[in-house]
Structure formats: structure tokens, C-alpha cells
């Protein structure tokens, strides 16, 4: 299985996505490279619009590599896109159990709660995500996070849905300021 991962790398450099995918599929069982092969398969499926295969590999990654949060995050996004709120919520709760400091899990759970019109629960999740982001900023203050901006955007929408317009406006302003800071970071 390891040799297939090396073959996939060679095919990838040649730009042959079909052979790359075939080799990656054969390397899924590799103890050393399977988790990487799975991620690359998901990216290639997304690139070529193969949604069913993408979902299959995302589920495979989630089931077989529980130590990696990315597969759960991708699975949640897929479920949100399908408006499978119960499925998305279940994955978010599992991710929060596995990775209590996963801001993405709290953010996505907040999105799901918002879509289910459970605004108070959405606020709790989104504020938890902000707390995690702020803790991470105290450790690494280099750049503004895209996810931080998205969390404030969702907070703004949630406060607005609850009728707290001043809080919605305040969070919208933070969101716009973060977008401006990200734009300036890109210019530097």
C-alpha cells in the first residue's frame, strides 16, 4: 500500500488525476500514508465534482482516523450543505467530545443551532468558539483568523434573529474590522 502512495505522488506531479486517484485508493490501507491518501482523495473528488465519492472518503476518514478532526469538520460541512441538521449536530457533538478545543466544531454547532432556530444555544456555541479563538490568540497573535471573522459574522446573525440589534451591530462591526485586518495582512 505504501508504494501506491509514492505512485500517486508521481502521477500527481504529472497532472494525471485519474491515475492519482486510483493509486490513492490503493494506498488507503497503508498504516503510514492512509490518512494522507484519504485527505487527498477528498480534495480530488471535490475538484472534479464527485460529491458521492467525496462523502464516502470523508466518512471513511472520520471512521478510520478519529485522531484527526479535519475529517469530522469536512463531514459536518457536507451535512450542513445537505441541510442534514441532525447528522451535522451529531458529528459536532462527537468532535467536541474528542477535541474540546476545536473552534470549528463549536462554530459549526452554532450554525446548526441557528438553522434550527435555537438561537440561545447557537450563542453559547459561538461564544465558546470565540473563547477558544481568543485563547489561541494569546498564544499566537500573528494573524487574524478567517474563522474568527466567520464566528463574529454568525454571532451577528444570531443576535439579530433574537432581536438584539445593538449586539448584532457590534458583532457585525467586529466582523468587518476583522475582514479589513485580513485584507491588510494579505497586502503585507
Phi, psi and omega in degrees: 000326181297320181298327178294328177293320177295321176298318179301319178298318179295315179296324180297318180294333177277350179082018181265089184294327181296309179292327177300313181296319179299315180292322179295320178301320180288339181265002179302329182277357179293128178294326184275321188245356183304317182293329178284319179301317180299313179298318179293324176297319179299316180296317179293320177298319178296316180301322185259009176069027180267077187297318181296316178293320178302314180296320178300312181289327177296315177297319178300313179298318180296318182286325188261343181231065185295346179281351180250121182284338186301324181293322176294321179297316179295321180295319178299314180299317177301316181292323177295317178300327179273359184058035174270078187296319180295317178296317179296318180297318180300315180294317179302314181295322176295319179296318180296324177294315181288320186229082186298344179255025182271099182298329180294320180297316179293319178299310181294324176296321176298320177298316180296314179300321178298312181296332178272007180062030175258071191294322179297318178292324177300316179299318179301314181294315182293322177293325175296318178299317178297317178302318179294317179299315181295322176296317179295324177295327179292338178269317183225103185259021186294308187227155174283136182273135173304319182292327177298316178298316180298322180296315179294325176298314180292324175300317179300315179297320182292314178299322178296317179297329178277353180089009178269077189292326179292321176291324177298315180295318180298317179289326176297319179296317177300315179303311181295322176296321178293320176299319178296318178297321178295320178298317180293322177300321180292328180286337183284000000 
